[in-house]
Amino acid sequence: MRMSRFFVAVLFVLSVCAVSCRRSNVVASVNENQLFTLKYGNFEDELNLFNLSQAGDVHTHMTMRDGFFYVANGESKKIMELNSYGDLLSLYYNDEVTKAPLFANMNSESSTKKAVTYPFNTLGPIAVDARKYLYVVDTLPLSRQEQDTGKRLLLSYVVLRFSSDGTFVDYLGQQGPGGTPFPFVKNIYTTKSNELVVVCTTNEGPVVYWFGENGFLLYTVPVTVETVPNPYKHSAEEQMYVSIENVVPDLLERKLYLKIDYFANTLDSALKVQSGVAYQHTLLCALNVNTGRYETPLEIPPYEDDVSASLSKEVYNLPFDFLGVTESGWFFFCIPTGKGYQVQMVQPNGQRILKRELPVDHSQILYYDIALDDEGIISALFVKRNVADVAWWRTDNLIASFVNN
């Protein structure tokens, strides 16, 4: 008995030491790495963002793949491909707005840079697949736009495709190459199989168009609040309202992840009448595109915002925004805070949740665009008063450290 107790004690001490060693290797924070700065101007390597003070949308978007950054600057009707040092490698431009760069006249066989002309209109979200095919949302001229009177939609968006050497391939519409224009395009994504996923917004809810590698339509998936899972419908005392915040495709399987927020009525305790709605829950629902069936939802913890007033303290639950999913299956959520952004990373089975702060000075930022790559690197374009900064956070290292330990 004494020997057994001795071995149990030794095993306990060894296990504690092993756990301590594992914990010592865990990355405790995520540091920002500012990579390069873009100036404002009309030259090929500058951004046209002179009219941010005026009313209207900003048509500048960014994505990152394999360490290369792609910036669609709709205000100057051009797309820039840059490396992590900010060197311009490729320029896709409307020659009626932007002058040809100096390297446009170089021998294409000897030059490492390329210049491609195309009559862009108003550029939108941008994506790049593993073949280095470039996809970008653009608006058709007024004469080619269509109306869906039944659904009260303006169909004016297409997705342009360029091959890796800069050759224009075609444009995609609802049915595929040369198809009917899309309604408003919220975002576009590419999968590991080089398939394109277009997420549109309509009056009835999101509509997802899933295209094969050849550009032909595979699936059209309409999503409405009436058809998504609502496990709180009969259990809640008050009526539960459903909001579909975002839809993101899986990178390996033909699956869509729907981030759904649930709200309930709030009552004025004094007047006994409804005073508004309050956030209650968030679920991440996986929809199998092949079968049309939902998998078991994953509950996503909210962001807890502490508000102090005099001697009291209130805690408010707020929903995160769904940023995307990595190739390893980790789900990324983000929300602006007073110190910058808080990122919440959720393991596929929900067993492990990581939260990290990304320090950012919001007072200096006029506009921003945040992207998540396949490996879990968060990159951002921060538009400031005089320049635009491009930075990233190596959250992929953070996840790898937890997986290895």
C-alpha positions, 0 to 999 in steps of 0.5 A, a space after each residue: 500500500 505504501 509503495 502504491 501510494 508512493 508511485 501514485 504521488 510520483 505520477 501526480 508530480 510528473 503529470 503536473 510538471 508535464 502540464 506546466 511544461 506544455 503551458 509554458 510553450 503556449 503563445 500568450 499574446 498576438 503581436 501586430 506586424 505592420 508590413 508596409 504603407 501605401 501612399 495616396 495618389 494617382 501613381 500605380 502603387 498608390 491608393 485613390 482615397 481622397 473622398 472619404 469625407 463624402 457620403 457613400 460607400 468605400 470601394 476598396 477591399 483587400 485579401 491575402 494569400 501565401 504572403 501576397 496582398 491583393 488590393 482592389 481600389 474601386 476609386 481608381 478602378 485598379 487592382 494591385 498585387 503586392 508582396 509583404 514588403 509593399 513592392 508592386 508585382 502586378 497591376 490590373 487597371 482601367 487605362 481611362 483612369 490610371 496611367 500605364 505603369 513603367 513596367 507595362 512596356 517591358 518585355 513580358 518574358 523577362 519582366 517579373 511584373 505584369 500590367 493588365 488593362 480592363 475597363 473596371 467600373 466599381 470594384 468590390 470584394 476580391 479573392 484568389 485561388 490556389 492556381 493564382 486565379 484572381 476573382 473580383 466583383 464588379 458592377 455592370 454599366 447601367 445599360 446592362 443591369 437588370 431588374 428582378 421585379 418579383 423579388 424587387 432586386 437590382 441585378 448589377 454585379 458580376 464576378 470577373 475571372 483572370 488567370 494566373 498570367 493576367 489573362 481575362 477569362 470571363 465573367 460569372 453571373 448567376 448561372 455561370 459564365 455570361 449568366 444573369 447578374 447577381 444581386 448585391 454581393 456581400 463577399 466571395 470565397 475560394 475553396 481548396 478545390 479552386 471552387 468559387 462561392 459567391 454570397 449575395 444579400 437579398 430582401 428574403 435573406 442570403 443566397 449562395 452560388 457555388 461554382 466548380 473550378 471550371 466556373 459552371 454553377 453547382 449549387 444555388 442555396 437560398 437561406 431564410 430566417 424561416 428555414 434556419 435552425 431555431 432551437 429556442 422557438 418553443 423553449 423561450 417565454 418570449 418570441 425569439 427573432 432570428 438574424 443571419 449575420 454571415 455565411 462562410 463556406 468550408 475550405 475542404 467540404 461542400 459545406 456552409 457555416 451560418 452564423 445566426 444571432 437570436 434576439 428576444 423581446 424585452 419588457 419595461 418592468 414598470 409599464 409592463 410593455 415591450 420596450 425593444 429586443 435584446 441579444 440572447 444567443 449565437 449559433 454556428 450552423 453547418 449546412 451540408 450543401 449536397 444533402 441540404 441538411 443542417 448538422 448539430 449547431 455549435 453555440 458561440 459564447 458572446 463578447 462580454 462588455 463591462 460598463 461601469 457607472 459610478 459605483 455600479 457595473 453592468 455586463 452586456 453580452 454582444 455577438 461577435 462578427 463571423 470572420 471565417 474558417 481556416 483549413 484546419 477547421 478553426 472558426 474565427 470571430 471578431 468584434 471591435 473593442 475600446 482597445 482594438 479588436 477581440 478575436 475569438 477562435 473556436 475549435 471545430 468541436 467547440 472544446 477549446 476557445 481562445 480569445 486574444 486582443 489585437 491592439 489598434 488605435 481606432 481614433 486614427 482609422 477612417 476605414 478598414 478591411 480585415 481578411 482571414 487566410 486559410 492558415 489563420 493569419 489575420 491581415 488588415 488594411 487600415 485607411 488613415 488620414 494621410 496613408 494606409 497601413 497593411 498589417 497582420 497578426 500571426 494567429 496561425 502560430 497561436 493555434 499551432 502552439 495549442 495543437 502541438 501542446 
